[in-house]
C-alpha cells in the first residue's frame, strides 16, 4: 500500500528545514506510535523500517522514547536463567 499525505507547501518547507528525509521521518513517527499503541510488534518494525538487527530496533525505540514494559517478573526470570547457566 502506498500512503500519500497532503501537506501545504509552506509547512512542508519548515518541516524539511530540520533535515533528513521527510517521508522517512513521517514513516518512523507513524510506526513508533503504532508500536506504542500495541498495533505493531518488533518483526513489523524490522520489515517496515528495513532493520536487520535487534539493536537497530532498540535504538529506534529509544530515540522515539518508546519504552519496553519490563516487569520485576521479567527481571527475575532472566536472573534465574543466568543463574542456571552459571552466571
C-alpha positions as CSV (number, residue, x, y, z in Angstrom):
1,X,0.0,0.0,0.0
2,X,1.2,3.5,-0.8
3,X,0.1,6.3,1.5
4,X,0.0,9.9,0.5
5,X,-0.1,12.8,2.9
6,X,-1.1,16.2,1.7
7,X,0.9,19.0,3.5
8,X,0.8,22.6,2.5
9,X,4.0,23.8,0.8
10,X,4.9,26.3,3.5
11,X,4.5,23.7,6.3
12,X,6.4,21.1,4.3
13,X,9.3,23.6,3.8
14,X,9.5,24.2,7.5
15,X,9.4,20.5,8.3
16,X,12.1,19.8,5.7
17,X,14.3,22.5,7.1
18,X,15.0,20.2,10.1
19,X,16.9,18.0,7.7
20,X,16.5,14.3,6.8
21,X,14.1,12.7,4.5
22,X,10.6,14.0,5.4
23,X,8.9,10.8,4.1
24,X,11.2,8.6,6.3
25,X,10.5,10.8,9.3
26,X,6.8,10.6,8.8
27,X,7.0,6.8,8.4
28,X,9.1,6.5,11.6
29,X,6.7,8.7,13.6
30,X,3.7,6.6,12.4
31,X,5.5,3.3,13.2
32,X,6.7,4.4,16.6
33,X,3.2,5.5,17.6
34,X,1.6,2.3,16.3
35,X,4.1,0.2,18.2
36,X,3.5,2.2,21.3
37,X,-0.3,1.5,21.0
38,X,0.4,-2.2,20.6
39,X,-0.7,-2.4,16.9
40,X,2.7,-3.3,15.6
41,X,5.4,-5.7,17.0
42,X,9.1,-5.9,16.6
43,X,9.0,-8.1,13.5
44,X,6.7,-5.5,11.9
45,X,9.2,-2.7,12.8
46,X,12.0,-4.7,11.2
47,X,10.1,-5.1,8.0
48,X,8.7,-1.6,7.8
49,X,11.9,0.2,8.6
50,X,14.3,-2.2,6.9
51,X,16.3,-3.1,10.1
52,X,18.4,-6.2,10.2
53,X,19.3,-6.3,13.9
54,X,17.5,-6.2,17.2
55,X,20.0,-3.4,18.3
56,X,18.7,-1.2,15.4
57,X,15.1,-1.7,16.7
58,X,16.0,-1.0,20.3
59,X,18.0,2.2,19.2
60,X,15.0,3.3,17.1
61,X,12.5,2.8,20.0
62,X,14.8,4.6,22.4
63,X,15.2,7.5,20.0
64,X,11.4,7.8,19.8
65,X,11.0,7.5,23.6
66,X,9.1,4.2,23.3
67,X,9.9,2.2,26.4
68,X,9.5,-1.5,26.6
69,X,7.4,-2.8,29.5
70,X,9.9,-4.7,31.7
71,X,8.5,-6.1,35.0
72,X,10.1,-7.4,38.1
73,X,8.9,-10.8,37.0
74,X,10.8,-10.4,33.7
75,X,14.0,-9.5,35.7
76,X,13.6,-12.5,38.0
77,X,13.0,-14.8,35.0
78,X,16.2,-13.6,33.3
79,X,18.2,-13.7,36.6
80,X,17.1,-17.3,37.1
81,X,18.1,-18.2,33.6
82,X,21.5,-16.7,34.0
83,X,22.0,-18.5,37.3
84,X,21.0,-21.7,35.6
85,X,23.7,-21.1,33.1
86,X,26.3,-20.5,35.8
87,X,26.4,-16.7,35.7
